[in-house]
Amino acid sequence: MNEFFLFNTPIVHVRFASNFAVAKISQLLQEKGMKAEVALQRAVAVYSTESHKASLYINNFQVYFDKEIMQKVYDYIANKALFQENINFTSYDQMLRLAQQVYSSSLSEEELKQLKHISKANSYSIALVR
């Protein structure tokens, strides 16, 4: 194989070994007093049928947003899980709603563009990298 070609390929494939996003939501629910089994079930359910891609979705947010915003994203997802509402991470509308809830100010054109990029990457199950 040509190592130079592989190194310069524009497509990067990332496989997530664990589902840290589900675990994080489960942990936040347990901190609110929920039993571990119920917290895990709700953490899985918030991602709908796509819970196996939850870490991919969160990774794509982390590419664009800082640690402070990511904590707010986790809190938003945990609240949705608490009330048994699921989130479609491939929907631009739902990503926009999420961002509007975690930002204290209105979103800039660049941030809206980033959300569109995230939802598109999520819909194709592509991991964004920095």
N, C-alpha and C positions, 0 to 999 in steps of 0.2 A: 504494500500500500504506500501511497505517497503521503508522507507525514505532513508536508507543507500544505497540501490540499486540505487535509483534515483540520489542520490548525486554522486555516483561513476561511473555512466554510461559514457562511453567515447564519446558519441554523444551529442553535444550541439546544440540546435536549437535556432536561434535568428531570430526574426521577426522585421523588420524595420517599424516603425509607419509612418515615413515621408520619402520623397525621397530627402534627403539633397543634394545628388550628382547632381540631375537635377537642383535644386534651385541654387547651387553654380555655375554651368556652366552658367545658365541663368543670374545670377548676374554679372559674369565676362564679358559676352557679352554686357550687359547693360552698364557696365563701359566703354566699347569701343564705346558707342554711339548708340547701337541698341535699337529699341523700345522693350518694355517689352513683348508684344505678340509674336513678331518675335523671340526674344531671347529665350523665353520658347519653342516655336516650334522647334527651332534648337537644343536646349539643350536636348529635348526629342528625336529628330531624330538622334543625334550623337550615341545614344545607340542602334540604329536600332529598332527592335521589342522587345528588352529586357529592355526598359526604366524603367519598374517596378522593375527591379533588379539592377538598377544603384547604389543605396546605398550599396547593398551587395557587388558589385564589388569593389567599393571604400574602403569599410571596409576591404576587403581582402588585398588591397594594404597597408592600414594603419597598418596592423599587422606586416609587415616586414620593412616598410620604414618610415623614420623620417619626421617631419613637413616640413623641407626645400624641400625634394624630393617630398612630397605630393603637395606642392604649384606648383612645376614644372609639376606634373602630371595633376593638374587642368588646368594649362595654356595650356598644350599640347591638352587636351580634348577640351578646349574652342576654340583653333585655328582650330581643326578639325571641330567643330560645325560651326565656322565662315565660313568655306569654304564648308560646307554641305557635309562633309565626315563622314561616320559612322565608328565606331570601334567595332570589335568583341572581347569582353573581355574574351571569352572562347577559343580564338585562341592563342597558345603559340607564334606563329610568330608575331602576332600583339602586344602582350604584350612585346615581345623582342624589337620590333621596338619602342614602346613607351619608354621603359627603355633606349634604346640607345639614344633617343632624350633628355631625362631629365638628364642623367648622363654625366659628363664632362670627365670621364675616361672610360676605357673599363670595362666590367662587370667581376666580379670574378666568379669562379665556384659555390660558395655559392649563389651568387645573381642569377645566371642562374637557379639553383635548386629552389630557392624561386619563381622565375617567373613561372616555370613549375608547382609548387605546387599551385600558385594562379590561373593559367589558368585552372588547373584540378578542383579545388574547385569551380570556377566560372561555369564550364561546368555542374557540378552536383548541382549547386545552394546551396552550403554549405558555411556557414559563418565561417571563420577562427577566432579563439580567441587566445589571448596571454596566 
